[in-house]
Amino acid sequence: MSLLFSPYNIKSLTLRNRIVVSPMCQYSAEDGFANDWHLVHLGSRAVGGAALIIQEASAVSPEGRISAGDLGIWKDEHLEMLQKINSFIHQHGAIAGIQLAHAGRKASSTPPWEGGRQITSGPNSWQTVAPSAIPFHEGDAAPLALTLEGIQKVSSDFKAAATRALSAGYKVIEIHAAHGYLIHQFLSPLSNTRTDEYGGSFDNRIRLLMEIIDGVQQVWPTENPLLVRISATDWAEGGWTADEAVKLASMLVDKGVALIDCSSGGLAAHQQIPLSPGYQVQFAERIKKETGMPTGAVGLITGAQQAEEILQKGQADLIFVARELLRDPYFPLHAAFELDEEVQWPQQYERAKPRKKVKH
């Protein structure tokens, strides 16, 4: 059997294969509420054979949304539709996860198809916050530097969101500490120039993440996986580095984090990313080998053979797929055929299942 289609045990869960639907914002919610778009989008990936489906960055507070179209989990009223979606996902053999997030200074923006730039006035805008009053883009309105009370509220919001996630039926939580959003803003010296206990030294810059993890673990069952997504480097001089990512990962092992989802970038507008197929796999491999932390690889992974090779080389434990699963919700079913693996198709689609030619 290929590794890509071998089961994977993570805490109390068994994934049916190693393919994970990476969190991908849909910018299609209103006041944080999921709707039929999210049901069909996430549900079709469950029908399509993925093992773990991680819902898009879901804001722990209204001001934590990237845009007014982001999903949220800051109030109990959000849960009814999320429960419906998760029930469908689980009925079709996949496991439902959620990425808890706060956008920080990158909040109050338009969706990508409208440019993805900051909105400074009108009903879909709000005051952004960050560790320091440094805007993401030159010309953006500066965020408010969080007070100690504000930082404590962020931690409390993540904890409350984790409680709601459990009630909504999620089996996995991923804390979003990547892509230039609030927690990443605390990690990087480029966006964090604080002089108190949340800035300066490495231990101070990771403090918020550690406190959020502590709070989430108070309400999240120990048998359920807690993942963390990090940007392993800022791809910018003077920023967060791969060495720091490895150091953080070794500490998260001791924290009981089940897996690190290894991405990169998003913090600095002047970043220089050397894009190529699988360009971020190096970070998953290094963290896995140097710390023993299970890792997920992500970033321009588009083919079955490519994914299988990453696993065979021991570079990662899970394959997080994003854009390819936007192009093809049934990528896992097609990948199984390519790797000559026998997997169960939905009964409703069984008659369309391709068959391997008999070899003579």
C-alpha positions as CSV (number, residue, x, y, z in Angstrom):
1,M,0.0,0.0,0.0
2,S,1.1,3.5,-0.7
3,L,1.8,5.7,2.3
4,L,-0.5,8.4,1.0
5,F,-3.4,6.0,1.4
6,S,-2.3,4.3,4.6
7,P,-4.2,5.2,7.8
8,Y,-2.6,7.6,10.2
9,N,-3.2,7.7,13.9
10,I,-3.2,11.1,15.6
11,K,-4.1,11.1,19.3
12,S,-7.4,9.1,19.5
13,L,-8.3,9.6,15.9
14,T,-7.5,7.4,12.9
15,L,-7.4,9.2,9.5
16,R,-8.4,7.1,6.6
17,N,-5.4,8.4,4.5
18,R,-2.8,11.2,4.7
19,I,-4.6,13.8,2.7
20,V,-5.7,16.9,4.6
21,V,-7.9,19.7,3.2
22,S,-5.9,22.8,4.1
23,P,-7.9,25.7,5.5
24,M,-8.9,28.0,2.7
25,C,-10.9,31.1,3.2
26,Q,-14.1,31.4,1.2
27,Y,-15.0,35.0,2.1
28,S,-18.6,34.0,1.8
29,A,-20.1,34.4,5.3
30,E,-22.2,37.1,6.8
31,D,-21.6,38.2,10.4
32,G,-19.5,35.1,10.8
33,F,-22.3,32.7,9.9
34,A,-21.7,29.6,7.7
35,N,-24.2,29.0,5.0
36,D,-25.0,26.5,2.2
37,W,-21.8,27.5,0.3
38,H,-19.7,26.2,3.2
39,L,-21.8,23.1,3.5
40,V,-21.3,22.2,-0.2
41,H,-17.6,23.3,-0.3
42,L,-16.5,21.3,2.8
43,G,-19.0,18.5,2.3
44,S,-17.8,17.8,-1.3
45,R,-14.2,17.4,0.0
46,A,-15.5,14.7,2.4
47,V,-17.3,13.0,-0.4
48,G,-14.1,13.4,-2.4
49,G,-12.1,11.2,-0.1
50,A,-10.0,13.5,2.0
51,A,-9.2,12.3,5.5
52,L,-9.2,15.5,7.5
53,I,-11.0,18.7,6.5
54,I,-9.9,21.8,8.3
55,Q,-12.4,24.6,8.0
56,E,-11.0,28.0,7.0
57,A,-9.6,30.5,9.4
58,S,-12.5,31.1,11.7
59,A,-12.4,34.3,13.7
60,V,-12.4,34.1,17.5
61,S,-13.8,37.7,17.6
62,P,-15.4,40.1,15.1
63,E,-12.3,42.2,14.9
64,G,-10.2,39.1,14.2
65,R,-11.8,38.5,10.8
66,I,-9.6,39.1,7.7
67,S,-12.7,40.4,6.0
68,A,-16.4,40.9,6.7
69,G,-17.0,37.6,4.7
70,D,-14.9,35.4,7.1
71,L,-16.4,32.6,9.2
72,G,-16.6,33.2,12.9
73,I,-17.0,31.2,16.1
74,W,-17.2,34.1,18.6
75,K,-20.9,33.5,19.5
76,D,-23.1,30.5,20.2
77,E,-25.5,31.4,17.4
78,H,-22.8,30.4,14.9
79,L,-22.9,26.8,16.0
80,E,-26.1,25.4,14.5
81,M,-24.9,25.5,10.8
82,L,-21.4,24.4,11.8
83,Q,-22.9,21.3,13.6
84,K,-24.8,20.5,10.4
85,I,-21.7,20.8,8.2
86,N,-19.6,18.6,10.6
87,S,-22.3,16.0,10.8
88,F,-22.2,15.7,7.0
89,I,-18.4,15.5,7.0
90,H,-18.4,12.7,9.6
91,Q,-21.2,10.8,7.8
92,H,-18.9,10.5,4.8
93,G,-15.9,9.1,6.6
94,A,-13.8,12.3,7.0
95,I,-12.9,14.1,10.2
96,A,-13.9,17.8,10.8
97,G,-11.4,20.2,12.0
98,I,-11.3,24.0,12.5
99,Q,-8.6,26.6,12.3
100,L,-9.0,29.2,15.0
101,A,-7.6,32.6,14.0
102,H,-7.2,36.3,14.6
103,A,-6.1,38.5,11.7
104,G,-4.6,41.3,13.8
105,R,-3.3,44.1,11.5
106,K,-4.3,42.2,8.4
107,A,-8.0,42.5,9.3
108,S,-10.7,44.8,7.9
109,S,-9.8,44.0,4.3
110,T,-11.6,43.3,1.1
111,P,-11.8,39.8,-0.3
112,P,-9.1,38.8,-2.8
113,W,-11.3,39.3,-5.8
114,E,-11.7,42.9,-4.7
115,G,-8.0,43.4,-4.2
116,G,-7.5,42.2,-0.6
117,R,-6.6,45.7,0.7
118,Q,-7.4,47.3,4.0
119,I,-10.8,49.1,4.3
120,T,-10.6,52.1,6.5
121,S,-14.2,53.3,6.5
122,G,-17.7,52.0,6.0
123,P,-19.8,49.2,7.4
124,N,-17.2,46.5,6.5
125,S,-14.3,48.2,8.3
126,W,-13.1,48.3,11.8
127,Q,-10.1,49.3,13.9
128,T,-7.3,46.7,13.6
129,V,-5.0,45.6,16.4
130,A,-1.5,44.2,16.6
131,P,1.5,43.8,18.9
132,S,2.8,47.2,17.8
133,A,1.4,50.1,15.8
134,I,3.1,49.0,12.5
135,P,0.9,48.7,9.4
136,F,1.3,45.8,7.0
137,H,1.3,47.9,3.8
138,E,2.8,51.3,3.6
139,G,-0.1,53.7,3.5
140,D,-2.4,51.5,5.6
141,A,-3.9,52.9,8.7
142,A,-1.8,51.9,11.7
143,P,-3.2,49.2,14.0
144,L,-3.7,49.9,17.7
145,A,-0.9,48.3,19.8
146,L,-2.7,45.9,22.1
147,T,-2.6,46.7,25.8
148,L,-2.0,43.9,28.3
149,E,-5.7,43.8,28.9
150,G,-6.3,43.4,25.1
151,I,-3.8,40.6,25.0
152,Q,-5.6,38.8,27.7
153,K,-8.8,39.2,25.8
154,V,-7.3,37.6,22.7
155,S,-6.3,34.5,24.8
156,S,-9.7,34.4,26.4
157,D,-11.4,34.6,22.9
158,F,-9.3,31.6,21.7
159,K,-10.3,29.6,24.7
160,A,-14.0,30.4,24.3
161,A,-13.8,29.5,20.6
162,A,-12.3,26.2,21.5
163,T,-15.2,25.5,23.8
164,R,-17.6,26.3,21.0
165,A,-15.6,24.2,18.6
166,L,-16.1,21.2,20.8
167,S,-19.9,21.8,21.0
168,A,-20.0,22.2,17.2
169,G,-18.6,18.7,16.8
170,Y,-15.0,19.4,15.6
171,K,-12.5,16.7,16.4
172,V,-9.4,18.7,15.6
173,I,-8.4,22.3,16.3
174,E,-5.6,24.1,14.5
175,I,-4.3,27.4,16.0
176,H,-3.3,29.8,13.2
177,A,0.1,31.2,14.0
178,A,1.2,31.8,10.4
179,H,0.7,34.0,7.3
180,G,1.2,37.3,9.1
181,Y,-1.9,37.2,11.2
182,L,-2.0,38.2,14.9
183,I,0.0,35.4,16.6
184,H,2.6,35.5,13.8
185,Q,2.8,39.2,14.3
186,F,3.9,38.6,17.9
187,L,6.4,36.0,16.8
188,S,8.2,38.2,14.3
189,P,10.6,41.0,15.2
190,L,9.5,42.8,12.0
191,S,6.0,43.4,13.5
192,N,6.7,43.2,17.2
193,T,8.8,46.0,18.7
194,R,7.3,45.8,22.2
195,T,9.5,46.3,25.2
196,D,7.3,44.5,27.7
197,E,7.0,40.7,28.4
198,Y,5.4,40.1,25.0
199,G,8.3,41.6,22.9
200,G,12.0,41.5,22.4
201,S,13.4,38.0,23.3
202,F,12.3,34.8,21.7
203,D,10.6,33.7,24.9
204,N,8.7,36.9,25.1
205,R,7.6,36.8,21.4
206,I,6.2,33.3,21.7
207,R,4.5,34.1,25.0
208,L,1.0,34.8,23.5
209,L,1.0,31.6,21.5
210,M,2.0,29.6,24.6
211,E,-0.7,31.3,26.6
212,I,-3.3,30.6,23.9
213,I,-2.3,26.9,23.8
214,D,-2.6,26.7,27.6
215,G,-6.0,28.2,27.6
216,V,-7.3,26.0,24.7
217,Q,-5.9,22.9,26.4
218,Q,-8.0,23.7,29.5
219,V,-11.2,23.1,27.6
220,W,-10.1,20.9,24.7
221,P,-10.1,17.1,25.4
222,T,-6.5,15.7,25.6
223,E,-7.5,12.8,23.3
224,N,-8.4,15.2,20.5
225,P,-5.5,16.6,18.4
226,L,-4.4,20.2,18.8
227,L,-2.4,21.4,15.8
228,V,-0.5,24.6,15.2
229,R,0.1,26.2,11.8
230,I,3.3,28.3,11.7
231,S,5.2,30.2,9.0
232,A,8.6,28.6,9.3
233,T,10.3,31.8,7.9
234,D,9.3,35.3,7.0
235,W,11.4,35.2,3.8
236,A,12.6,38.6,4.9
237,E,15.8,39.9,6.6
238,G,15.4,40.5,10.3
239,G,12.3,38.5,10.6
240,W,11.2,35.1,12.0
241,T,13.6,32.4,11.0
242,A,13.6,28.7,10.4
243,D,16.0,28.2,13.3
244,E,13.4,29.9,15.6
245,A,10.7,27.7,14.1
246,V,12.6,24.6,15.0
247,K,13.2,25.9,18.5
248,L,9.5,26.7,18.9
249,A,8.6,23.2,17.6
250,S,10.7,21.5,20.2
251,M,8.8,23.5,22.9
252,L,5.4,22.6,21.3
253,V,6.4,18.9,21.6
254,D,6.6,19.4,25.3
255,K,3.2,21.2,25.2
256,G,1.4,18.2,23.8
257,V,0.8,19.7,20.4
258,A,0.0,16.8,18.1
259,L,1.4,18.2,14.8
260,I,2.8,21.3,13.2
261,D,1.4,22.5,9.9
262,C,4.5,24.0,8.2
263,S,3.8,26.9,6.0
264,S,5.8,30.1,5.5
265,G,5.6,33.8,4.7
266,G,2.7,36.3,4.9
267,L,4.2,38.7,7.5
268,A,6.2,41.1,5.4
269,A,4.9,42.8,2.3
270,H,8.5,42.9,0.9
271,Q,9.0,39.1,1.3
272,Q,10.9,37.3,-1.4
273,I,9.5,33.7,-1.7
274,P,11.3,31.3,-4.1
275,L,8.2,29.6,-5.4
276,S,8.5,26.1,-6.8
277,P,6.7,22.8,-6.4
278,G,6.9,21.7,-2.8
279,Y,9.0,24.7,-1.8
280,Q,7.9,24.5,1.9
281,V,8.5,20.8,2.4
282,Q,12.0,21.5,3.6
283,F,10.6,23.1,6.7
284,A,8.3,20.2,7.5
285,E,11.3,17.8,7.0
286,R,13.7,19.8,9.2
287,I,11.2,20.2,12.1
288,K,10.2,16.6,12.0
289,K,13.8,15.3,11.9
290,E,15.3,17.7,14.5
291,T,12.5,17.8,17.0
292,G,10.5,14.5,16.5
293,M,7.3,16.6,16.1
294,P,4.9,15.2,13.5
295,T,4.5,17.6,10.6
296,G,2.2,18.4,7.8
297,A,3.7,19.5,4.4
298,V,1.9,22.2,2.4
299,G,2.7,24.4,-0.6
300,L,2.3,23.7,-4.3
301,I,1.7,20.0,-3.8
302,T,-0.5,19.1,-6.7
303,G,0.1,15.5,-7.6
304,A,-0.3,12.0,-6.2
305,Q,3.3,10.9,-7.0
306,Q,4.7,14.1,-5.5
307,A,2.7,13.6,-2.3
308,E,3.7,10.0,-2.1
309,E,7.4,10.8,-2.5
310,I,7.3,13.3,0.4
311,L,5.9,10.6,2.7
312,Q,8.3,7.9,1.4
313,K,11.3,10.2,2.1
314,G,10.0,10.8,5.6
315,Q,9.8,14.5,5.0
316,A,6.3,14.8,6.6
317,D,3.5,12.8,8.1
318,L,0.5,14.4,6.4
319,I,0.0,16.2,3.1
320,F,-2.0,19.4,3.4
321,V,-3.6,20.2,0.0
322,A,-5.1,23.6,-0.8
323,R,-5.4,24.9,-4.4
324,E,-5.4,21.5,-6.0
325,L,-8.5,20.7,-3.9
326,L,-10.1,23.9,-5.0
327,R,-9.5,22.7,-8.6
328,D,-10.5,19.1,-7.9
329,P,-12.7,18.2,-4.8
330,Y,-12.1,14.6,-5.8
331,F,-8.4,14.8,-5.9
332,P,-8.0,11.9,-3.3
333,L,-10.2,9.6,-5.4
334,H,-8.2,10.4,-8.5
335,A,-4.9,10.1,-6.6
336,A,-5.8,6.6,-5.4
337,F,-6.4,5.5,-9.0
338,E,-3.1,7.0,-10.1
339,L,-1.3,5.1,-7.3
340,D,-3.2,1.9,-8.1
341,E,-4.9,1.9,-4.7
342,E,-8.4,0.5,-4.0
343,V,-10.5,3.0,-2.1
344,Q,-14.2,3.2,-1.4
345,W,-16.2,5.6,-3.5
346,P,-19.5,7.0,-2.4
347,Q,-22.2,4.6,-3.4
348,Q,-24.0,7.3,-5.4
349,Y,-20.8,7.6,-7.6
350,E,-19.7,4.0,-7.6
351,R,-20.8,3.4,-11.2
352,A,-18.4,6.1,-12.4
353,K,-15.4,4.6,-10.6
354,P,-12.5,4.0,-13.0
355,R,-11.1,0.5,-13.2
356,K,-7.5,-0.5,-13.8
357,K,-6.9,-2.4,-16.9
358,V,-6.0,-6.0,-16.4
359,K,-2.3,-6.7,-17.1
360,H,-1.4,-9.7,-19.2
